[in-house]
Structure formats: C-alpha cells, structure tokens
Amino acid sequence: MKKIDEKEMMSVSGGAWFWTIGKIAAIIFGTTFVSGLIDGFVRPLRCN
C-alpha cells in the first residue's frame, strides 16, 4: 500500500455517487415533509 501526502489526497476524486444519493434523498424528504405540513393545515384530522 502506498502512502500519499496531503496534496495527493486532496486531488483524489471519488465518492460523488454517495453525495448525489444524499442530495436526492434530502430533496425527496423535504418535499414529503412540506406536503405533509401543508396537508395538516389545510385538512386537519383528529386522532382516533
């Protein structure tokens, strides 16, 4: 295994797929949360 210095470490690319999935998940979560919030104010239902 080769040790790399800090300069080489910063130039390594990869892991972008993980961040892309995270951003997509955050957008889906935000959309679901906001739509539920709006639905709760517009059409309030009592708990049974």
PDBQT receptor file of N, H, CA, C and O in Angstrom, charges set to zero:
ATOM      1  N   MET A   1       0.844  -1.169   0.000  1.00  0.00    +0.000 N 
ATOM      2  CA  MET A   1       0.000   0.000   0.000  1.00  0.00    +0.000 C 
ATOM      3  C   MET A   1       0.893   1.237   0.000  1.00  0.00    +0.000 C 
ATOM      4  O   MET A   1       1.862   1.318   0.755  1.00  0.00    +0.000 OA
ATOM      5  N   LYS A   2       0.555   2.193  -0.852  1.00  0.00    +0.000 N 
ATOM      6  H   LYS A   2      -0.232   2.127  -1.466  1.00  0.00    +0.000 HD
ATOM      7  CA  LYS A   2       1.356   3.402  -0.999  1.00  0.00    +0.000 C 
ATOM      8  C   LYS A   2       0.784   4.514  -0.130  1.00  0.00    +0.000 C 
ATOM      9  O   LYS A   2      -0.419   4.774  -0.159  1.00  0.00    +0.000 OA
ATOM     10  N   LYS A   3       1.635   5.163   0.634  1.00  0.00    +0.000 N 
ATOM     11  H   LYS A   3       2.613   4.952   0.658  1.00  0.00    +0.000 HD
ATOM     12  CA  LYS A   3       1.204   6.314   1.420  1.00  0.00    +0.000 C 
ATOM     13  C   LYS A   3       1.226   7.540   0.524  1.00  0.00    +0.000 C 
ATOM     14  O   LYS A   3       2.157   7.735  -0.258  1.00  0.00    +0.000 OA
ATOM     15  N   ILE A   4       0.192   8.363   0.645  1.00  0.00    +0.000 N 
ATOM     16  H   ILE A   4      -0.564   8.205   1.280  1.00  0.00    +0.000 HD
ATOM     17  CA  ILE A   4       0.143   9.588  -0.160  1.00  0.00    +0.000 C 
ATOM     18  C   ILE A   4       0.160  10.786   0.783  1.00  0.00    +0.000 C 
ATOM     19  O   ILE A   4      -0.302  10.716   1.922  1.00  0.00    +0.000 OA
ATOM     20  N   ASP A   5       0.700  11.871   0.279  1.00  0.00    +0.000 N 
ATOM     21  H   ASP A   5       1.076  11.928  -0.646  1.00  0.00    +0.000 HD
ATOM     22  CA  ASP A   5       0.746  13.068   1.102  1.00  0.00    +0.000 C 
ATOM     23  C   ASP A   5      -0.576  13.828   0.975  1.00  0.00    +0.000 C 
ATOM     24  O   ASP A   5      -1.466  13.432   0.221  1.00  0.00    +0.000 OA
ATOM     25  N   GLU A   6      -0.686  14.913   1.718  1.00  0.00    +0.000 N 
ATOM     26  H   GLU A   6       0.036  15.235   2.330  1.00  0.00    +0.000 HD
ATOM     27  CA  GLU A   6      -1.942  15.666   1.780  1.00  0.00    +0.000 C 
ATOM     28  C   GLU A   6      -2.322  16.256   0.425  1.00  0.00    +0.000 C 
ATOM     29  O   GLU A   6      -3.505  16.309   0.088  1.00  0.00    +0.000 OA
ATOM     30  N   LYS A   7      -1.348  16.697  -0.347  1.00  0.00    +0.000 N 
ATOM     31  H   LYS A   7      -0.387  16.654  -0.073  1.00  0.00    +0.000 HD
ATOM     32  CA  LYS A   7      -1.607  17.291  -1.656  1.00  0.00    +0.000 C 
ATOM     33  C   LYS A   7      -2.219  16.257  -2.603  1.00  0.00    +0.000 C 
ATOM     34  O   LYS A   7      -3.177  16.548  -3.320  1.00  0.00    +0.000 OA
ATOM     35  N   GLU A   8      -1.659  15.055  -2.598  1.00  0.00    +0.000 N 
ATOM     36  H   GLU A   8      -0.881  14.818  -2.016  1.00  0.00    +0.000 HD
ATOM     37  CA  GLU A   8      -2.196  13.987  -3.450  1.00  0.00    +0.000 C 
ATOM     38  C   GLU A   8      -3.583  13.549  -2.956  1.00  0.00    +0.000 C 
ATOM     39  O   GLU A   8      -4.462  13.221  -3.753  1.00  0.00    +0.000 OA
ATOM     40  N   MET A   9      -3.761  13.550  -1.639  1.00  0.00    +0.000 N 
ATOM     41  H   MET A   9      -3.047  13.817  -0.991  1.00  0.00    +0.000 HD
ATOM     42  CA  MET A   9      -5.029  13.139  -1.069  1.00  0.00    +0.000 C 
ATOM     43  C   MET A   9      -6.167  14.070  -1.499  1.00  0.00    +0.000 C 
ATOM     44  O   MET A   9      -7.282  13.615  -1.754  1.00  0.00    +0.000 OA
ATOM     45  N   MET A  10      -5.887  15.356  -1.578  1.00  0.00    +0.000 N 
ATOM     46  H   MET A  10      -4.981  15.726  -1.372  1.00  0.00    +0.000 HD
ATOM     47  CA  MET A  10      -6.910  16.322  -1.975  1.00  0.00    +0.000 C 
ATOM     48  C   MET A  10      -7.265  16.209  -3.457  1.00  0.00    +0.000 C 
ATOM     49  O   MET A  10      -8.337  16.649  -3.872  1.00  0.00    +0.000 OA
ATOM     50  N   SER A  11      -6.380  15.627  -4.251  1.00  0.00    +0.000 N 
ATOM     51  H   SER A  11      -5.509  15.270  -3.914  1.00  0.00    +0.000 HD
ATOM     52  CA  SER A  11      -6.638  15.514  -5.682  1.00  0.00    +0.000 C 
ATOM     53  C   SER A  11      -7.350  14.211  -6.053  1.00  0.00    +0.000 C 
ATOM     54  O   SER A  11      -7.719  14.015  -7.211  1.00  0.00    +0.000 OA
ATOM     55  N   VAL A  12      -7.545  13.324  -5.079  1.00  0.00    +0.000 N 
ATOM     56  H   VAL A  12      -7.245  13.483  -4.138  1.00  0.00    +0.000 HD
ATOM     57  CA  VAL A  12      -8.227  12.062  -5.354  1.00  0.00    +0.000 C 
ATOM     58  C   VAL A  12      -9.712  12.342  -5.531  1.00  0.00    +0.000 C 
ATOM     59  O   VAL A  12     -10.338  12.985  -4.690  1.00  0.00    +0.000 OA
ATOM     60  N   SER A  13     -10.267  11.853  -6.633  1.00  0.00    +0.000 N 
ATOM     61  H   SER A  13      -9.758  11.330  -7.317  1.00  0.00    +0.000 HD
ATOM     62  CA  SER A  13     -11.698  12.039  -6.855  1.00  0.00    +0.000 C 
ATOM     63  C   SER A  13     -12.412  10.720  -6.631  1.00  0.00    +0.000 C 
ATOM     64  O   SER A  13     -11.844   9.645  -6.829  1.00  0.00    +0.000 OA
ATOM     65  N   GLY A  14     -13.650  10.818  -6.221  1.00  0.00    +0.000 N 
ATOM     66  H   GLY A  14     -14.111  11.691  -6.060  1.00  0.00    +0.000 HD
ATOM     67  CA  GLY A  14     -14.444   9.618  -5.965  1.00  0.00    +0.000 C 
ATOM     68  C   GLY A  14     -15.439   9.885  -4.866  1.00  0.00    +0.000 C 
ATOM     69  O   GLY A  14     -15.324  10.868  -4.134  1.00  0.00    +0.000 OA
ATOM     70  N   GLY A  15     -16.406   9.018  -4.751  1.00  0.00    +0.000 N 
ATOM     71  H   GLY A  15     -16.499   8.219  -5.345  1.00  0.00    +0.000 HD
ATOM     72  CA  GLY A  15     -17.419   9.176  -3.718  1.00  0.00    +0.000 C 
ATOM     73  C   GLY A  15     -18.514  10.145  -4.095  1.00  0.00    +0.000 C 
ATOM     74  O   GLY A  15     -19.367  10.456  -3.263  1.00  0.00    +0.000 OA
ATOM     75  N   ALA A  16     -18.520  10.629  -5.310  1.00  0.00    +0.000 N 
ATOM     76  H   ALA A  16     -17.827  10.377  -5.986  1.00  0.00    +0.000 HD
ATOM     77  CA  ALA A  16     -19.539  11.591  -5.719  1.00  0.00    +0.000 C 
ATOM     78  C   ALA A  16     -20.909  10.945  -5.778  1.00  0.00    +0.000 C 
ATOM     79  O   ALA A  16     -21.919  11.618  -5.570  1.00  0.00    +0.000 OA
ATOM     80  N   TRP A  17     -20.961   9.659  -6.058  1.00  0.00    +0.000 N 
ATOM     81  H   TRP A  17     -20.141   9.113  -6.227  1.00  0.00    +0.000 HD
ATOM     82  CA  TRP A  17     -22.246   8.960  -6.144  1.00  0.00    +0.000 C 
ATOM     83  C   TRP A  17     -22.953   9.000  -4.788  1.00  0.00    +0.000 C 
ATOM     84  O   TRP A  17     -24.170   9.172  -4.726  1.00  0.00    +0.000 OA
ATOM     85  N   PHE A  18     -22.191   8.841  -3.704  1.00  0.00    +0.000 N 
ATOM     86  H   PHE A  18     -21.202   8.701  -3.755  1.00  0.00    +0.000 HD
ATOM     87  CA  PHE A  18     -22.764   8.885  -2.358  1.00  0.00    +0.000 C 
ATOM     88  C   PHE A  18     -23.408  10.241  -2.093  1.00  0.00    +0.000 C 
ATOM     89  O   PHE A  18     -24.520  10.303  -1.569  1.00  0.00    +0.000 OA
ATOM     90  N   TRP A  19     -22.728  11.319  -2.445  1.00  0.00    +0.000 N 
ATOM     91  H   TRP A  19     -21.824  11.268  -2.870  1.00  0.00    +0.000 HD
ATOM     92  CA  TRP A  19     -23.270  12.654  -2.206  1.00  0.00    +0.000 C 
ATOM     93  C   TRP A  19     -24.472  12.936  -3.091  1.00  0.00    +0.000 C 
ATOM     94  O   TRP A  19     -25.393  13.641  -2.678  1.00  0.00    +0.000 OA
ATOM     95  N   THR A  20     -24.474  12.394  -4.307  1.00  0.00    +0.000 N 
ATOM     96  H   THR A  20     -23.726  11.822  -4.643  1.00  0.00    +0.000 HD
ATOM     97  CA  THR A  20     -25.612  12.580  -5.203  1.00  0.00    +0.000 C 
ATOM     98  C   THR A  20     -26.848  11.912  -4.621  1.00  0.00    +0.000 C 
ATOM     99  O   THR A  20     -27.931  12.497  -4.631  1.00  0.00    +0.000 OA
ATOM    100  N   ILE A  21     -26.700  10.696  -4.116  1.00  0.00    +0.000 N 
ATOM    101  H   ILE A  21     -25.820  10.221  -4.108  1.00  0.00    +0.000 HD
ATOM    102  CA  ILE A  21     -27.816   9.986  -3.499  1.00  0.00    +0.000 C 
ATOM    103  C   ILE A  21     -28.310  10.759  -2.271  1.00  0.00    +0.000 C 
ATOM    104  O   ILE A  21     -29.515  10.852  -2.040  1.00  0.00    +0.000 OA
ATOM    105  N   GLY A  22     -27.403  11.299  -1.506  1.00  0.00    +0.000 N 
ATOM    106  H   GLY A  22     -26.424  11.224  -1.694  1.00  0.00    +0.000 HD
ATOM    107  CA  GLY A  22     -27.776  12.084  -0.322  1.00  0.00    +0.000 C 
ATOM    108  C   GLY A  22     -28.584  13.315  -0.681  1.00  0.00    +0.000 C 
ATOM    109  O   GLY A  22     -29.567  13.636  -0.014  1.00  0.00    +0.000 OA
ATOM    110  N   LYS A  23     -28.173  13.999  -1.726  1.00  0.00    +0.000 N 
ATOM    111  H   LYS A  23     -27.374  13.738  -2.268  1.00  0.00    +0.000 HD
ATOM    112  CA  LYS A  23     -28.912  15.189  -2.163  1.00  0.00    +0.000 C 
ATOM    113  C   LYS A  23     -30.295  14.826  -2.665  1.00  0.00    +0.000 C 
ATOM    114  O   LYS A  23     -31.267  15.520  -2.364  1.00  0.00    +0.000 OA
ATOM    115  N   ILE A  24     -30.395  13.753  -3.424  1.00  0.00    +0.000 N 
ATOM    116  H   ILE A  24     -29.606  13.190  -3.668  1.00  0.00    +0.000 HD
ATOM    117  CA  ILE A  24     -31.701  13.316  -3.925  1.00  0.00    +0.000 C 
ATOM    118  C   ILE A  24     -32.602  12.915  -2.763  1.00  0.00    +0.000 C 
ATOM    119  O   ILE A  24     -33.784  13.258  -2.751  1.00  0.00    +0.000 OA
ATOM    120  N   ALA A  25     -32.063  12.198  -1.796  1.00  0.00    +0.000 N 
ATOM    121  H   ALA A  25     -31.102  11.919  -1.805  1.00  0.00    +0.000 HD
ATOM    122  CA  ALA A  25     -32.842  11.794  -0.622  1.00  0.00    +0.000 C 
ATOM    123  C   ALA A  25     -33.307  13.004   0.171  1.00  0.00    +0.000 C 
ATOM    124  O   ALA A  25     -34.434  13.019   0.664  1.00  0.00    +0.000 OA
ATOM    125  N   ALA A  26     -32.464  14.016   0.303  1.00  0.00    +0.000 N 
ATOM    126  H   ALA A  26     -31.548  14.004  -0.098  1.00  0.00    +0.000 HD
ATOM    127  CA  ALA A  26     -32.836  15.231   1.027  1.00  0.00    +0.000 C 
ATOM    128  C   ALA A  26     -33.965  15.969   0.313  1.00  0.00    +0.000 C 
ATOM    129  O   ALA A  26     -34.875  16.487   0.960  1.00  0.00    +0.000 OA
ATOM    130  N   ILE A  27     -33.909  16.018  -1.007  1.00  0.00    +0.000 N 
ATOM    131  H   ILE A  27     -33.170  15.597  -1.532  1.00  0.00    +0.000 HD
ATOM    132  CA  ILE A  27     -34.972  16.680  -1.778  1.00  0.00    +0.000 C 
ATOM    133  C   ILE A  27     -36.289  15.922  -1.611  1.00  0.00    +0.000 C 
ATOM    134  O   ILE A  27     -37.340  16.535  -1.423  1.00  0.00    +0.000 OA
ATOM    135  N   ILE A  28     -36.235  14.596  -1.678  1.00  0.00    +0.000 N 
ATOM    136  H   ILE A  28     -35.382  14.098  -1.830  1.00  0.00    +0.000 HD
ATOM    137  CA  ILE A  28     -37.455  13.791  -1.514  1.00  0.00    +0.000 C 
ATOM    138  C   ILE A  28     -38.013  13.953  -0.099  1.00  0.00    +0.000 C 
ATOM    139  O   ILE A  28     -39.221  14.112   0.079  1.00  0.00    +0.000 OA
ATOM    140  N   PHE A  29     -37.138  13.913   0.905  1.00  0.00    +0.000 N 
ATOM    141  H   PHE A  29     -36.156  13.784   0.761  1.00  0.00    +0.000 HD
ATOM    142  CA  PHE A  29     -37.586  14.090   2.285  1.00  0.00    +0.000 C 
ATOM    143  C   PHE A  29     -38.217  15.468   2.476  1.00  0.00    +0.000 C 
ATOM    144  O   PHE A  29     -39.277  15.587   3.090  1.00  0.00    +0.000 OA
ATOM    145  N   GLY A  30     -37.572  16.500   1.955  1.00  0.00    +0.000 N 
ATOM    146  H   GLY A  30     -36.711  16.403   1.456  1.00  0.00    +0.000 HD
ATOM    147  CA  GLY A  30     -38.104  17.853   2.092  1.00  0.00    +0.000 C 
ATOM    148  C   GLY A  30     -39.462  18.015   1.426  1.00  0.00    +0.000 C 
ATOM    149  O   GLY A  30     -40.360  18.647   1.981  1.00  0.00    +0.000 OA
ATOM    150  N   THR A  31     -39.612  17.447   0.242  1.00  0.00    +0.000 N 
ATOM    151  H   THR A  31     -38.882  16.933  -0.209  1.00  0.00    +0.000 HD
ATOM    152  CA  THR A  31     -40.885  17.515  -0.470  1.00  0.00    +0.000 C 
ATOM    153  C   THR A  31     -41.981  16.799   0.305  1.00  0.00    +0.000 C 
ATOM    154  O   THR A  31     -43.092  17.315   0.429  1.00  0.00    +0.000 OA
ATOM    155  N   THR A  32     -41.680  15.619   0.828  1.00  0.00    +0.000 N 
ATOM    156  H   THR A  32     -40.777  15.200   0.728  1.00  0.00    +0.000 HD
ATOM    157  CA  THR A  32     -42.653  14.860   1.603  1.00  0.00    +0.000 C 
ATOM    158  C   THR A  32     -43.038  15.598   2.878  1.00  0.00    +0.000 C 
ATOM    159  O   THR A  32     -44.213  15.648   3.240  1.00  0.00    +0.000 OA
ATOM    160  N   PHE A  33     -42.052  16.170   3.557  1.00  0.00    +0.000 N 
ATOM    161  H   PHE A  33     -41.097  16.129   3.263  1.00  0.00    +0.000 HD
ATOM    162  CA  PHE A  33     -42.318  16.893   4.798  1.00  0.00    +0.000 C 
ATOM    163  C   PHE A  33     -43.187  18.117   4.551  1.00  0.00    +0.000 C 
ATOM    164  O   PHE A  33     -44.156  18.346   5.275  1.00  0.00    +0.000 OA
ATOM    165  N   VAL A  34     -42.853  18.899   3.544  1.00  0.00    +0.000 N 
ATOM    166  H   VAL A  34     -42.066  18.713   2.955  1.00  0.00    +0.000 HD
ATOM    167  CA  VAL A  34     -43.614  20.112   3.251  1.00  0.00    +0.000 C 
ATOM    168  C   VAL A  34     -45.033  19.774   2.808  1.00  0.00    +0.000 C 
ATOM    169  O   VAL A  34     -45.981  20.450   3.209  1.00  0.00    +0.000 OA
ATOM    170  N   SER A  35     -45.193  18.734   1.986  1.00  0.00    +0.000 N 
ATOM    171  H   SER A  35     -44.423  18.185   1.660  1.00  0.00    +0.000 HD
ATOM    172  CA  SER A  35     -46.545  18.374   1.544  1.00  0.00    +0.000 C 
ATOM    173  C   SER A  35     -47.378  17.872   2.728  1.00  0.00    +0.000 C 
ATOM    174  O   SER A  35     -48.575  18.152   2.791  1.00  0.00    +0.000 OA
ATOM    175  N   GLY A  36     -46.776  17.142   3.661  1.00  0.00    +0.000 N 
ATOM    176  H   GLY A  36     -45.804  16.915   3.611  1.00  0.00    +0.000 HD
ATOM    177  CA  GLY A  36     -47.492  16.707   4.857  1.00  0.00    +0.000 C 
ATOM    178  C   GLY A  36     -47.853  17.865   5.757  1.00  0.00    +0.000 C 
ATOM    179  O   GLY A  36     -48.929  17.877   6.355  1.00  0.00    +0.000 OA
ATOM    180  N   LEU A  37     -46.973  18.832   5.859  1.00  0.00    +0.000 N 
ATOM    181  H   LEU A  37     -46.099  18.822   5.373  1.00  0.00    +0.000 HD
ATOM    182  CA  LEU A  37     -47.234  20.019   6.669  1.00  0.00    +0.000 C 
ATOM    183  C   LEU A  37     -48.402  20.816   6.094  1.00  0.00    +0.000 C 
ATOM    184  O   LEU A  37     -49.297  21.233   6.829  1.00  0.00    +0.000 OA
ATOM    185  N   ILE A  38     -48.389  21.021   4.798  1.00  0.00    +0.000 N 
ATOM    186  H   ILE A  38     -47.662  20.682   4.201  1.00  0.00    +0.000 HD
ATOM    187  CA  ILE A  38     -49.480  21.747   4.141  1.00  0.00    +0.000 C 
ATOM    188  C   ILE A  38     -50.783  20.971   4.281  1.00  0.00    +0.000 C 
ATOM    189  O   ILE A  38     -51.823  21.569   4.555  1.00  0.00    +0.000 OA
ATOM    190  N   ASP A  39     -50.749  19.661   4.098  1.00  0.00    +0.000 N 
ATOM    191  H   ASP A  39     -49.904  19.176   3.875  1.00  0.00    +0.000 HD
ATOM    192  CA  ASP A  39     -51.947  18.835   4.228  1.00  0.00    +0.000 C 
ATOM    193  C   ASP A  39     -52.506  18.908   5.643  1.00  0.00    +0.000 C 
ATOM    194  O   ASP A  39     -53.724  18.915   5.823  1.00  0.00    +0.000 OA
ATOM    195  N   GLY A  40     -51.650  18.961   6.634  1.00  0.00    +0.000 N 
ATOM    196  H   GLY A  40     -50.661  18.955   6.488  1.00  0.00    +0.000 HD
ATOM    197  CA  GLY A  40     -52.101  19.059   8.020  1.00  0.00    +0.000 C 
ATOM    198  C   GLY A  40     -52.796  20.362   8.319  1.00  0.00    +0.000 C 
ATOM    199  O   GLY A  40     -53.735  20.385   9.115  1.00  0.00    +0.000 OA
ATOM    200  N   PHE A  41     -52.369  21.442   7.712  1.00  0.00    +0.000 N 
ATOM    201  H   PHE A  41     -51.606  21.423   7.066  1.00  0.00    +0.000 HD
ATOM    202  CA  PHE A  41     -53.021  22.734   7.934  1.00  0.00    +0.000 C 
ATOM    203  C   PHE A  41     -54.306  22.866   7.119  1.00  0.00    +0.000 C 
ATOM    204  O   PHE A  41     -55.292  23.426   7.599  1.00  0.00    +0.000 OA
ATOM    205  N   VAL A  42     -54.297  22.362   5.916  1.00  0.00    +0.000 N 
ATOM    206  H   VAL A  42     -53.496  21.907   5.526  1.00  0.00    +0.000 HD
ATOM    207  CA  VAL A  42     -55.453  22.507   5.030  1.00  0.00    +0.000 C 
ATOM    208  C   VAL A  42     -56.578  21.542   5.419  1.00  0.00    +0.000 C 
ATOM    209  O   VAL A  42     -57.756  21.892   5.352  1.00  0.00    +0.000 OA
ATOM    210  N   ARG A  43     -56.200  20.323   5.826  1.00  0.00    +0.000 N 
ATOM    211  H   ARG A  43     -55.243  20.039   5.880  1.00  0.00    +0.000 HD
ATOM    212  CA  ARG A  43     -57.205  19.284   6.097  1.00  0.00    +0.000 C 
ATOM    213  C   ARG A  43     -56.877  18.608   7.429  1.00  0.00    +0.000 C 
ATOM    214  O   ARG A  43     -56.426  17.463   7.448  1.00  0.00    +0.000 OA
ATOM    215  N   PRO A  44     -57.102  19.314   8.546  1.00  0.00    +0.000 N 
ATOM    216  CA  PRO A  44     -56.756  18.717   9.838  1.00  0.00    +0.000 C 
ATOM    217  C   PRO A  44     -57.713  17.579  10.202  1.00  0.00    +0.000 C 
ATOM    218  O   PRO A  44     -58.931  17.725  10.097  1.00  0.00    +0.000 OA
ATOM    219  N   LEU A  45     -57.161  16.469  10.621  1.00  0.00    +0.000 N 
ATOM    220  H   LEU A  45     -56.171  16.351  10.707  1.00  0.00    +0.000 HD
ATOM    221  CA  LEU A  45     -57.943  15.320  11.029  1.00  0.00    +0.000 C 
ATOM    222  C   LEU A  45     -57.648  15.009  12.493  1.00  0.00    +0.000 C 
ATOM    223  O   LEU A  45     -56.517  15.159  12.956  1.00  0.00    +0.000 OA
ATOM    224  N   ARG A  46     -58.676  14.575  13.213  1.00  0.00    +0.000 N 
ATOM    225  H   ARG A  46     -59.595  14.453  12.837  1.00  0.00    +0.000 HD
ATOM    226  CA  ARG A  46     -58.481  14.235  14.617  1.00  0.00    +0.000 C 
ATOM    227  C   ARG A  46     -57.883  12.841  14.729  1.00  0.00    +0.000 C 
ATOM    228  O   ARG A  46     -58.106  11.982  13.876  1.00  0.00    +0.000 OA
ATOM    229  N   CYS A  47     -57.126  12.635  15.786  1.00  0.00    +0.000 N 
ATOM    230  H   CYS A  47     -56.945  13.333  16.479  1.00  0.00    +0.000 HD
ATOM    231  CA  CYS A  47     -56.575  11.302  16.056  1.00  0.00    +0.000 C 
ATOM    232  C   CYS A  47     -57.677  10.426  16.631  1.00  0.00    +0.000 C 
ATOM    233  O   CYS A  47     -58.491  10.898  17.424  1.00  0.00    +0.000 OA
ATOM    234  N   ASN A  48     -57.713   9.175  16.248  1.00  0.00    +0.000 N 
ATOM    235  H   ASN A  48     -57.052   8.791  15.603  1.00  0.00    +0.000 HD
ATOM    236  CA  ASN A  48     -58.728   8.238  16.776  1.00  0.00    +0.000 C 
ATOM    237  C   ASN A  48     -58.185   7.489  17.955  1.00  0.00    +0.000 C 
ATOM    238  O   ASN A  48     -58.884   6.658  18.535  1.00  0.00    +0.000 OA
TER     239      ASN A  48
